[in-house]
Amino acid sequence: MRNYILESEKSTVMTLLNFSHPLTPAQLAQLEALTGAGVERVIAVPAQFDTGQPFVPQVAALLAKVSLTAEEWQTSPLLIVPPALNFITAVLLAELHGRMGYFPAIVRLRPVAESVPPRFEVAEVINLQAVRERARRAR
């Protein structure tokens, strides 16, 4: 059984919006294997917030640093590595939904057990739009 995807077999390419720590080549390869899509570009947007100030305008300012047009927000295959702070992520997802018209897929990282120095690996890719659609059926 193969657990890799050849470059020629990748069905699409995606843009990764990284609001967290830089990703390693190994993590990018894990993402490509999990999604079956090549990472065409990584847009790194570090999320350093002033916790003494409101988060909504800071998220808007953060997204203003992302060089995507309104059309690209709605049509480009985007994968999101959210910031670690949950409050920033909640506001960011609301803002992204407004720009994109749907919830994006997100990347969850986890620590590699007993690694010294500490390392992280891709745990899963979560399709938030699919989660939302399943949840709507339960109401």
C-alpha positions in Angstrom: 0.0 0.0 0.0 1.3 3.4 -1.0 1.2 6.3 1.4 2.6 8.9 -0.9 1.3 10.8 -3.9 3.5 11.4 -7.0 3.8 15.1 -8.1 2.0 14.2 -11.4 -0.9 12.6 -9.4 -1.8 15.7 -7.4 -5.2 16.9 -8.6 -4.8 20.5 -7.7 -2.6 23.0 -6.0 -3.4 25.1 -3.0 -2.3 28.2 -1.2 -1.4 27.8 2.5 -2.2 30.7 4.7 0.0 30.3 7.8 -1.0 32.3 10.8 1.3 30.3 13.1 4.9 29.1 13.3 6.8 28.5 10.1 6.3 25.0 8.6 9.1 22.6 7.8 9.5 20.8 4.5 8.4 17.6 6.2 5.2 19.2 7.5 4.5 20.6 4.0 5.0 17.1 2.6 2.6 15.7 5.2 0.0 18.2 4.1 0.4 17.3 0.4 0.1 13.6 1.2 -3.0 14.2 3.3 -4.8 16.5 0.8 -3.5 15.1 -2.5 -2.8 18.6 -3.5 0.5 20.4 -4.0 1.3 23.5 -1.9 1.8 26.1 -4.6 2.7 28.9 -2.2 2.8 29.6 1.5 1.7 33.0 2.7 3.1 33.5 6.2 1.2 36.0 8.3 2.4 35.8 11.9 -0.4 36.6 14.3 1.2 38.8 17.1 -1.7 40.5 18.9 -1.9 43.2 21.6 -4.1 41.5 24.2 -4.9 44.9 25.6 -6.7 46.0 22.4 -9.8 44.6 20.7 -9.2 41.6 18.4 -11.6 42.3 15.6 -9.7 45.3 14.1 -6.4 43.4 14.7 -7.7 40.4 12.6 -8.9 42.8 9.9 -5.4 44.4 9.9 -3.8 40.9 9.8 -5.9 39.9 6.8 -5.0 43.1 5.0 -1.5 41.8 4.9 -2.7 38.8 2.7 -2.3 39.8 -0.9 -5.4 38.1 -2.3 -8.1 39.8 -4.3 -11.8 39.5 -3.5 -12.0 36.9 -6.4 -9.1 34.9 -5.1 -10.6 34.8 -1.6 -13.7 33.2 -3.2 -12.1 30.9 -5.8 -8.6 29.9 -4.7 -8.1 26.6 -2.9 -6.9 27.8 0.5 -5.8 25.8 3.5 -5.4 27.6 6.8 -2.9 27.1 9.7 -4.7 29.1 12.4 -3.0 31.0 15.2 -2.6 29.2 18.5 -4.6 31.6 20.5 -8.2 30.5 20.4 -9.8 33.9 20.5 -7.8 35.1 17.5 -8.7 31.9 15.6 -12.4 32.4 16.3 -12.5 35.9 15.0 -10.2 34.9 12.1 -12.6 32.1 11.0 -15.6 34.5 11.1 -13.7 37.0 9.0 -12.5 34.3 6.5 -16.1 32.9 6.2 -17.2 36.4 5.3 -14.5 36.8 2.6 -14.7 33.3 1.2 -18.4 32.5 1.5 -17.7 29.2 3.3 -15.5 27.9 6.2 -12.0 26.9 5.1 -10.2 23.7 5.9 -7.7 24.1 8.7 -4.5 22.3 9.7 -4.1 20.8 13.2 -0.5 20.3 14.4 0.5 18.1 17.3 3.7 17.6 19.2 5.8 14.6 18.3 5.9 12.4 21.4 9.2 12.5 23.3 11.0 14.6 20.7 14.0 16.6 21.8 14.0 19.3 20.8 10.3 19.6 20.6 8.9 19.1 17.1 5.5 19.2 15.6 3.8 17.1 12.9 0.6 17.5 11.0 -2.2 15.7 12.9 -5.0 16.2 10.5 -6.7 18.6 8.0 -10.2 19.5 9.2 -12.8 20.6 6.6 -14.8 23.1 8.7 -17.4 23.5 6.0 -18.1 19.8 6.1 -18.4 20.0 9.9 -20.8 22.9 9.6 -23.0 21.0 7.0 -23.1 17.9 9.3 -24.1 20.0 12.2 -26.9 21.7 10.3 -28.5 18.3 9.8 -28.6 17.8 13.6 -30.7 21.0 14.3 
